Amino acid sequence: MCCYGRLIALNPVVFLQEKEAEVYYSSYLSAIGDLPGGGMASDRFCYPNPASAQITVMNPYQKEAHLKIFGMTGALIKETGLNKGENTVSVQNLPKGIYLFRLQSGNSVIQNKVMVY
């Protein structure tokens, strides 16, 4: 098990680069894929967290991405396309709870748990 900085063993995080896989553990983020420039996925791609009206979603990829929001039961709640860079997503119509935000661009996926209050 590899741990860096504040990463702790709760949820598995996998970073794939050129057919090699490294497994890290984080309490905040799960990711499969790579980011432009070989960077690691950030647990801050959705903010503020928790939120009540809208969330800013940072698309770190250099192309459009697809955002899916899942409830904790695994049901797909909402999906939308995102431009590269900063995007705003409304959560004001979602019931209070914890959701999984999954951002996918090509074969790369990053995801984060978000609390709506």
C-alpha positions as CSV (number, residue, x, y, z in Angstrom):
1,M,0.0,0.0,0.0
2,C,1.4,3.4,-1.0
3,C,0.4,6.5,1.0
4,Y,1.4,10.1,0.4
5,G,0.6,13.2,2.5
6,R,-2.9,13.0,3.9
7,L,-4.0,9.9,2.0
8,I,-5.4,7.2,4.3
9,A,-6.7,3.7,3.7
10,L,-10.5,4.0,3.2
11,N,-11.5,4.0,-0.5
12,P,-9.2,2.6,-3.2
13,V,-7.9,5.0,-5.8
14,V,-6.2,3.7,-9.0
15,F,-4.1,5.8,-11.3
16,L,-3.4,4.2,-14.7
17,Q,-0.5,5.4,-16.8
18,E,0.8,3.5,-19.9
19,K,-0.5,0.1,-18.8
20,E,0.9,0.4,-15.3
21,A,-1.3,0.7,-12.3
22,E,-0.6,2.2,-8.9
23,V,-3.1,1.9,-6.1
24,Y,-3.5,4.6,-3.5
25,Y,-6.1,5.0,-0.8
26,S,-8.0,8.1,0.0
27,S,-11.0,9.1,2.2
28,Y,-12.2,11.5,-0.5
29,L,-11.6,10.3,-4.0
30,S,-11.6,7.3,-6.3
31,A,-10.1,7.7,-9.8
32,I,-9.1,5.6,-12.8
33,G,-7.2,7.3,-15.5
34,D,-4.7,10.0,-16.1
35,L,-4.8,13.8,-16.2
36,P,-3.1,16.1,-18.7
37,G,0.5,16.5,-17.9
38,G,0.7,13.2,-15.9
39,G,-0.9,14.9,-12.8
40,M,-2.8,13.0,-10.2
41,A,-6.6,13.5,-9.8
42,S,-7.6,16.0,-7.1
43,D,-10.2,15.5,-4.4
44,R,-11.2,19.1,-5.0
45,F,-12.8,18.8,-8.4
46,C,-16.2,19.6,-6.9
47,Y,-16.7,22.5,-4.5
48,P,-18.1,23.7,-2.2
49,N,-18.7,20.4,-0.4
50,P,-21.2,20.3,1.3
51,A,-23.5,22.4,-0.9
52,S,-27.1,23.4,-1.0
53,A,-27.8,25.2,-4.3
54,Q,-25.0,24.7,-6.8
55,I,-21.6,23.1,-7.1
56,T,-18.7,24.1,-9.2
57,V,-17.2,21.2,-11.0
58,M,-13.6,21.6,-12.4
59,N,-13.1,19.5,-15.6
60,P,-9.3,18.9,-15.6
61,Y,-9.3,17.3,-19.0
62,Q,-8.5,19.2,-22.2
63,K,-11.8,18.2,-23.8
64,E,-15.4,17.8,-22.9
65,A,-16.4,15.4,-20.1
66,H,-19.5,13.7,-19.0
67,L,-20.8,14.1,-15.4
68,K,-23.1,11.5,-13.8
69,I,-24.5,12.0,-10.3
70,F,-25.5,8.8,-8.4
71,G,-27.4,8.4,-5.1
72,M,-25.9,6.2,-2.4
73,T,-28.1,3.3,-3.6
74,G,-26.3,3.4,-7.0
75,A,-29.3,4.9,-8.9
76,L,-28.4,7.5,-11.6
77,I,-29.9,10.8,-10.5
78,K,-28.6,13.3,-13.1
79,E,-26.2,13.4,-16.0
80,T,-24.8,16.3,-18.0
81,G,-22.0,17.2,-20.4
82,L,-19.3,19.6,-19.1
83,N,-16.9,21.8,-21.0
84,K,-13.2,21.9,-20.1
85,G,-12.4,24.1,-17.1
86,E,-15.0,25.4,-14.6
87,N,-18.7,24.4,-14.8
88,T,-21.6,25.0,-12.5
89,V,-24.1,22.3,-11.7
90,S,-27.4,22.9,-9.8
91,V,-28.1,20.6,-6.8
92,Q,-31.0,22.6,-5.3
93,N,-33.6,20.1,-6.5
94,L,-31.8,17.1,-5.1
95,P,-33.0,15.8,-1.7
96,K,-30.6,16.2,1.2
97,G,-28.0,13.4,1.2
98,I,-24.7,12.1,-0.1
99,Y,-24.1,11.7,-3.8
100,L,-21.3,10.3,-5.9
101,F,-20.2,12.7,-8.7
102,R,-18.5,10.8,-11.5
103,L,-16.6,12.7,-14.2
104,Q,-15.6,10.8,-17.3
105,S,-13.6,11.8,-20.3
106,G,-12.6,9.0,-22.7
107,N,-11.2,6.2,-20.6
108,S,-10.4,8.5,-17.6
109,V,-12.7,8.7,-14.7
110,I,-12.6,10.7,-11.4
111,Q,-15.2,10.6,-8.7
112,N,-16.0,12.3,-5.5
113,K,-18.6,12.0,-2.7
114,V,-20.6,15.3,-2.3
115,M,-23.0,16.1,0.5
116,V,-26.2,18.2,-0.4
117,Y,-28.0,19.9,2.5
